[in-house]
Amino acid sequence: MNILLSILVMAMAVYLLAIITDEYFIVSLDQISRRFNIPGNVAGASLMAMGSSAPELFIALMSLLSAGGAHGDVGIGTIVGSAIFNILVITGASAAAHPVAITWRVVVRDVVMYTFSLALLIAAFTDGQITLWEVALFLALYAVYIVVLFNWHAFAPEEADDPVETVSDEIDLQRERSGLYFRVTALVSRIIGFFMGDPERSYWRAFAVSIAFIALLSYFLVEYAIVFAEALSIPPVIVALTILAAGTSVPDLFASVVVARQGRGDMAVANAVGSNVFDIRGFCITPNQVQSSV
């Protein structure tokens, strides 16, 4: 009974994450990017990466709060598994959705930053804990990364691209699809929309409420992943590395595929790699969180 219930809850949480991302988060993100004239590859590595990686961040936090931090390895496993999923599955799915040209300088920019972040993370793990000064270092480096992103065209002016455009046509096309699944999804989306408002007009509200919903759904994912693992008598970290990692990467997957279909390959890849950079920063915001897992 616990196995079935936990599977249903986790499946529903992932389903709602997909709707929130596809119907509200991406639209609000595009509107914010248009409002501030942000190039696509910058928006992908910053705003989109932060928002679509929120599940991993909140799962890491919730796992620390669950059972007095006894399941902190759930957060670690989710982030590690999600990073692998992002690099291998999301980039591949984006290319399959719409093969487009990728700006090599954008890819190198994000991959170098991610590689450097991994090296720092490994160094921080050597003593089995993350201290306050290490937290400050990671956050400071992420701040530098954001500054570089928003000033990227000063370094590579020939890479200038247009600000992202709205994806409302993509969303409208999906809503017109027939079938029971799409009718149910449209009904659920309207219910969620009561809290979100119009993402094209009230984009800040939709963006903020989306993050709040993601936090709530992340709580249920953590709790029922632990229930599922205990019912099968397996370590919760195994569930985190597989089910939670793939489930929490659904927002990244949907976000990248949608923008890839619009021909914005740089934004799709930047989201996948930028999400991993953000995950590492989010993973390190709480000192001593790896003691129980190392």
For each residue, the residues with C-beta under 8 A, 3 or more apart:
1: 4 5
2: 5 6 227 228 230 231
3: 6 7 228 231 232
4: 1 7 8
5: 1 2 8 9 224 227
6: 2 3 9 10 224 225 227 228 231
7: 3 4 10 11 228
8: 4 5 11 12
9: 5 6 12 13 220 224
10: 6 7 13 14 220 221 224 225 228 243 244 247
11: 7 8 14 15
12: 8 9 15 16
13: 9 10 16 17 217 218 220 221 224 247
14: 10 11 17 18 221 247 250
15: 11 12 18 19
16: 12 13 19 20 188 192 213 217
17: 13 14 20 21 55 214 217 247 248 250 251
18: 14 15 21 22 250 251 254
19: 15 16 22 23 24 185 188 189 192
20: 16 17 23 24 25 192 210 213 214 251
21: 17 18 24 25 26 52 210 250 251 254 255
22: 18 19 25 26 171 174 254 258
23: 19 20 26 27 171 189 192 193 199
24: 19 20 21 27 28 192 193 196 199 206 209 210
25: 20 21 22 28 29 51 52 199 206 207 210 251 255
26: 21 22 23 29 30 48 167 171 254 255 258 259
27: 23 24 30 31 166 167 168 171 199 200 203 206
28: 24 25 31 32 199 200 203 204 206 207 210
29: 25 26 32 33 43 47 48 51 164 207 255
30: 26 27 33 34 164 165 166 167
31: 27 28 34 35 166 199 200 203
32: 28 29 35 36 38 47 203 204 207
33: 29 30 36 37 38 40 43 47 163 164
34: 30 31 37 163 164 165 166
35: 31 32 203
36: 32 33
37: 33 34 163
38: 32 33 42 43 46 47 150 163 164
39: 42 43 152 153 160 161 162 163 164
40: 33 43 44 161 162 163 164 259 264 266 267 270
41: 44 45 103 106 152 159 161 266 267 270
42: 38 39 45 46 149 150 152 270
43: 29 33 38 39 40 46 47 48 163 164 267
44: 40 41 48 49 256 259 264 266 267 268 269 270 271 274
45: 41 42 48 49 110 149 270 271 273 274 277
46: 38 42 43 49 50 146 149 150 274
47: 29 32 33 38 43 50 51
48: 26 29 43 44 45 51 52 255 259 267 270 271 274 275
49: 44 45 46 52 53 252 270 271 274 275 277 278
50: 46 47 53 54 278
51: 25 29 47 48 54 207 210 211 251
52: 21 25 48 49 251 252 255 271 275
53: 49 50 56 57 82 251 252 275 278 279 282
54: 50 51 57 58 211 214 215 218 251
55: 17 58 59 214 217 218 221 247 248 251
56: 53 59 60 78 79 82 248 249 275 279 282 283
57: 53 54 60 61 278 279 282
58: 54 55 61 62 214 215 218 219
59: 55 56 62 63 74 75 78 218 221 222 240 244 248
60: 56 57 63 64 75 76 78 79 282 283 286 289
61: 57 58 64 65 75 285 286
62: 58 59 65 66 75 218 219 222 223
63: 59 60 66 69 71 72 73 74 75 78 222
64: 60 61 69 72 75 286 289
65: 61 62 69
66: 62 63 69 70 71 74 222 223 226
67: 70 71 226
68:
69: 63 64 65 66 72 289 292
70: 66 67 292
71: 63 66 67 74 222 226 236
72: 63 64 69 75 76 289 290 291 292 293
73: 63 76 77 235 236 237 240 292 293
74: 59 63 66 71 77 78 222 225 226 236 237 239 240 244
75: 59 60 61 62 63 64 72 78 79 240 283 289
76: 60 72 73 79 80 237 240 283 290 293
77: 73 74 80 81 236 237 238 239 240 241 244 245
78: 56 59 60 63 74 75 81 82 240 241 244 245 248
79: 56 60 75 76 82 83 279 280 282 283
80: 76 77 83 84 241 245
81: 77 78 84 85 240 241 242 244 245 246
82: 53 56 78 79 85 86 245 246 248 249 252 275 276 279
83: 79 80 86 87 276 279
84: 80 81 87 88 245
85: 81 82 88 89 90 245 246 249
86: 82 83 89 90 91 249 252 272 273 275 276
87: 83 84 90 91 272 273 276
88: 84 85 91 92
89: 85 86 92 93 246 249 253
90: 85 86 87 93 94 249 252 253 256 257 268 271 272
91: 86 87 88 94 95 256 268 269 272
92: 88 89 95 96
93: 89 90 96 97 253 256 257 260
94: 90 91 97 98 256 257 260 265 268 269 272
95: 91 92 98 99 100 260 265
96: 92 93 99
97: 93 94 257 260 261
98: 94 95 260 261 262 263 265
99: 95 96
100: 95 260 263 264 265
101: 265
102: 106 107 265 266 269
103: 41 106 107 159 161 266
104: 107 108
105: 108 109 156 159
106: 41 102 103 109 110 152 159 266 269 270
107: 102 103 104 110 111 266 269 270 273
108: 104 105 111 112
109: 105 106 112 113 148 152
110: 45 106 107 113 114 269 270 273 274 277
111: 107 108 114 115 273
112: 108 109 115 116
113: 109 110 116 117 145 277
114: 110 111 117 118 273 276 277 280
115: 111 112 118 119
116: 112 113 119 120 141
117: 113 114 120 121 138 141 276 277 280 281
118: 114 115 121 122 280
119: 115 116 122 123
120: 116 117 123 124 137 138 141
121: 117 118 124 125 280 283 284
122: 118 119 125 126
123: 119 120 126
124: 120 121 127 130 134 138 284
125: 121 122 128 130 290 294
126: 122 123
127: 124
128: 125 290 291 294
129: 287 288 289 290 291 294
130: 124 125 134 135 284 286 287 288 289 290
131: 134 135 287 288
132: 135 136 287
133: 136 137
134: 124 130 131 137 138 284 287
135: 130 131 132 138 139 284 285 286 287
136: 132 133 139 140
137: 120 133 134 140 141
138: 117 120 124 134 135 141 142 280 281 284 285
139: 135 136 142 143 281 284 285
140: 136 137 143 144
141: 116 117 120 137 138 144 145 281
142: 138 139 145 146 277 278 281
143: 139 140 146 147
144: 140 141 147 148
145: 113 141 142 148 149 277
146: 46 142 143 149 150
147: 143 144 150 151
148: 109 144 145 151 152 155
149: 42 45 46 145 146 152
150: 38 42 46 146 147
151: 147 148 154 155
152: 39 41 42 106 109 148 149 155 156 159
153: 39 156 157 159 160
154: 151 157
155: 148 151 152
156: 105 152 153 159
157: 153 154 160
158:
159: 41 103 105 106 152 153 156
160: 39 153 157
161: 39 40 41 103 266
162: 39 40 165
163: 33 34 37 38 39 40 43
164: 29 30 33 34 38 39 40 43 259 264 267
165: 30 34 162 262
166: 27 30 31 34 169 200
167: 26 27 30 170 171 258 259 262
168: 27 171 172 200
169: 166 172 173
170: 167 173 174 258 261 262
171: 22 23 26 27 167 168 174 175
172: 168 169 175 176
173: 169 170 176 177
174: 22 170 171 177 182
175: 171 172 182 186 189
176: 172 173
177: 173 174 182
178: 182 183
179: 182 183
180: 183 184
181: 184 185
182: 174 175 177 178 179 185 186
183: 178 179 180 186 187
184: 180 181 187 188
185: 19 181 182 188 189
186: 175 182 183 189 190
187: 183 184 190 191
188: 16 19 184 185 191 192
189: 19 23 175 185 186 192 193
190: 186 187 193 194
191: 187 188 194
192: 16 19 20 23 24 188 189 195 196 213
193: 23 24 189 190 196 197 198
194: 190 191
195: 192 209 213
196: 24 192 193 199 202 205 206 209 210
197: 193 201 202 205 206 209
198: 193 201 202 206
199: 23 24 25 27 28 31 196 202 203 206 207
200: 27 28 31 166 168 203
201: 197 198
202: 196 197 198 199 205 206
203: 27 28 31 32 35 199 200 206 207
204: 28 32 207 208
205: 196 197 202 208 209
206: 24 25 27 28 196 197 198 199 202 203 209 210
207: 25 28 29 32 51 199 203 204 210 211
208: 204 205 211 212
209: 24 195 196 197 205 206 212 213
210: 20 21 24 25 28 51 196 206 207 213 214
211: 51 54 207 208 214 215
212: 208 209 215 216
213: 16 20 192 195 209 210 216 217
214: 17 20 54 55 58 210 211 217 218 251
215: 54 58 211 212 218 219
216: 212 213 219 220
217: 13 16 17 55 213 214 220 221
218: 13 54 55 58 59 62 214 215 221 222 248
219: 58 62 215 216 222 223
220: 9 10 13 216 217 223 224
221: 10 13 14 55 59 217 218 224 225 244 247 248
222: 59 62 63 66 71 74 218 219 225 226 244
223: 62 66 219 220 226 227
224: 5 6 9 10 13 220 221 227 228
225: 6 10 74 221 222 228 229 236 239 240 243 244
226: 66 67 71 74 222 223 229 230 236 239
227: 2 5 6 223 224 230 231
228: 2 3 6 7 10 224 225 231 232 239 243
229: 225 226 232 234 235 236 238 239
230: 2 226 227 233 236
231: 2 3 6 227 228
232: 3 228 229
233: 230
234: 229 238 239
235: 73 229 238
236: 71 73 74 77 225 226 229 230 239 240
237: 73 74 76 77 240 241 293
238: 77 229 234 235 241 242
239: 74 77 225 226 228 229 234 236 242 243 244
240: 59 73 74 75 76 77 78 81 225 236 237 243 244 245
241: 77 78 80 81 237 238 244 245
242: 81 238 239 245 246
243: 10 225 228 239 240 246 247
244: 10 59 74 77 78 81 221 222 225 239 240 241 247 248
245: 77 78 80 81 82 84 85 240 241 242 248 249
246: 81 82 85 89 242 243 249 250
247: 10 13 14 17 55 221 243 244 250
248: 17 55 56 59 78 82 218 221 244 245 251
249: 56 82 85 86 89 90 245 246 252 253
250: 14 17 18 21 246 247 253 254
251: 17 18 20 21 25 51 52 53 54 55 214 248 254 255
252: 49 52 53 82 86 90 249 255 256 271 272 275
253: 89 90 93 249 250 256 257
254: 18 21 22 26 250 251 257 258
255: 21 25 26 29 48 52 251 252 258 259 268 271
256: 44 90 91 93 94 252 253 259 260 267 268 269 271 272
257: 90 93 94 97 253 254 260 261 268
258: 22 26 167 170 254 255 261 262
259: 26 40 44 48 164 167 255 256 262 264 267 268 271
260: 93 94 95 97 98 100 256 257 263 264 265 268
261: 97 98 170 257 258
262: 98 165 167 170 258 259
263: 98 100 260
264: 40 44 100 164 259 260 267 268
265: 94 95 98 100 101 102 260 268 269
266: 40 41 44 102 103 106 107 161 269 270
267: 40 41 43 44 48 164 256 259 264 270 271
268: 44 90 91 94 255 256 257 259 260 264 265 271 272
269: 44 91 94 102 106 107 110 256 265 266 272 273
270: 40 41 42 44 45 48 49 106 107 110 266 267 273 274
271: 44 45 48 49 52 90 252 255 256 259 267 268 274 275
272: 86 87 90 91 94 252 256 268 269 275 276
273: 45 86 87 107 110 111 114 269 270 276 277
274: 44 45 46 48 49 110 270 271 277 278
275: 48 49 52 53 56 82 86 252 271 272 278 279
276: 82 83 86 87 114 117 272 273 279 280
277: 45 49 110 113 114 117 142 145 273 274 280 281
278: 49 50 53 57 142 274 275 281 282
279: 53 56 57 79 82 83 275 276 282 283
280: 79 114 117 118 121 138 276 277 283 284
281: 117 138 139 141 142 277 278 284 285
282: 53 56 57 60 79 278 279 285
283: 56 60 75 76 79 121 279 280 289
284: 121 124 130 134 135 138 139 280 281
285: 61 135 138 139 281 282
286: 60 61 64 130 135 289
287: 129 130 131 132 134 135
288: 129 130 131 291
289: 60 64 69 72 75 129 130 283 286
290: 72 76 125 128 129 130 293 294
291: 72 128 129 288 294
292: 69 70 72 73
293: 72 73 76 237 290
294: 125 128 129 290 291
